[in-house]
Amino acid sequence: MQTMAENGRQQVPQVGSDQINKNRAVNFNRRSFPFFCAWLLVLFLCGYTFAQEKIPVVRLARLKIDAAKLESYKAALKEEIETSVRVEPGVLSLYAVSEKDNPSHVTIFEIYADAEAYKAHLETPHFKKYKRSTKEMVTFLELMDATPILLGMNTK
C-alpha cells in the first residue's frame, strides 16, 4: 500500500479482493447475527415446548363398589394393576386403597409418564377387560386430574 507518491500527492490505498471479501464477511455476520440469534431462540423454545409435554399425568379415581361384589372387584383390580405395571413402560405407578371404615370406598392413585402413556393405557386389552368386568360392580366413579407438586418414593 502506498501512501505518498513520488510526486507528493497522496494516493488512495488500493484494496485487494481479499480485503473486500473480509469486509463482506464482517458485514454479513453483523447483519445476520440478529437472525441467527432469533433462529437459536426458536430452536430453544421448540425444545422447551417438547420438554414441557413430558410432564407426568397424575389422576385420582374415587369409586364406590357394590359391597356384595367387593371381593370380585378386588380380584379384577389386582389383575389390572399388576398387568399394567408389568407390561406398560409409561405406567409409573398405580396404588389402590380403601377407606378403613368403609372398604367399598376405593381410591386409585395413578401416575403415568406423560399424556401419551395415559392414552395408550386406556387402549390396552387388560384395561378394557377391567372396565368390562367391573362395570356392574362400580356404583360411583369420580375421576380427578391432579398437578404433581412433588413425587417421591423410597425403594429401599
N, C-alpha and C positions, 0 to 999 in steps of 0.2 A: 504494500500500500504506500502510495506516495502522498506526502502532504504538501510539499512545495516543489514546484518545477524549477528548472534552472533559470527560467525567465522571471522568477519571483512571484508568479501568480499561484494562488492556492488552488489545488485541484480537488475535486470531489473524490473521495475514496471509491475505488471500484469494488463492487460487491460481486463475489463469485456465486455460482449456482449453489454451492454448499451452504453459504450464508443465508440465501433466500429460503432454502429448504428448512434450515434450522428455525428461521423466523416463522415460517408457516407452521411448523410443528408446535412451536410455543403458542402461536395464536390459536391453532386448532385445539390444543389442550386447554387453553384458557376458556375458549368458547364452549367446548364440550364438557368441561368439568361439572357445571350445574346439571346437565342432562345425565351424566354418569352418576352423580350423587342421587338424582331422582330415581334412576334405574335401580340402584342399590337399595334405596328406601322401599321401592315397590317389592323387590325380592324379599327384603326383610319382613315387610308386612304380610306378604303371602305366606311366608314360613311361619310367622307368628299366628296367623289365622288357622293354618293347618294344625299347629301345635295346640291351639285352644280347643279344637274339635275333639281332641283325645282326652277330654276330662271324663272321669268315671261317672257312670249313671248309678244313682242310689235311689232305691224305691223301698217303700214300706207297704206291705199288703196286710190289711186287717180283715180277718174273716171270723164269721160265726159258723160253727159246724153243728149240724143236727146231732144232738148228744147220743142218739141211738146208733149213729153211723161213725162216731168218733174214731174207733179203732181201725175201721176200714180206711178212713181218711188219712190217719197217721201212716198207714202202710203205703198208700199211694204217694203221699208227700215224701216219705223216706226214699222210695224208689226214684222219684223225680229229682230230688235234690242230689242224691248220690250219683245218678247218671249225668246230670248237668255239670257238676263239679269235675267229674272224671273225664268227660268227652268234649267239653266246650272250653277252649282256652280263654275265651272272653268272659266267662263266668268266674269272677274273682272270689265271691263268697255268697253263700245262701245260709241264713240262720232262721230256724223256726222255733218259736217259743209259745207257750200257752200261759194264760193267767193262772196263778196258783189257786185262787179260789173259784175260778170258773174255767176249767180246762177246755171247754168247747170254744173259747175265745182265743184265736190263734193270730200271732203276728209273725210275718215273714220279712226279714231284713235282707235285701238283695243288693249286691254290688257287682256291676258289670264294667269291663274295661272302658267302654265307650258306647255311644248310641247304636253303632253298627252291631256290636256284640249283643246288646239288648234285643234289637230287632231280629237278629239271627236266632237268638234263644227262643223267641216266640214262634218261630217256624220249625223248630225241631220236632221230630216224631215223639220223643219222650214227653215234651211239654204238652203237645196236643193230646197225647194219651192221658196225661194227668188231668187236663181240663175236661176231657170227655168223661173220664171215670169218676170225677168228683162233682160233676155238675149237680147231681141230686143231693149231695151231702152238704154243700155250701148254702147257707141260708142268707148270708150277708157278706158282701165284699166291698171293701173300700181301698183304692189304690192311691198312694200319695208319693209324688216325686219329691225328692229331698236334694238339697245342695250340700255337698260334702264340705265340712269345715276342717275336720281332721280325722283321718282314718288311720288307725294304728292297730297292730296285732302283735302279740308276743307269741312266737312259735317255739319257745324253749320248753 
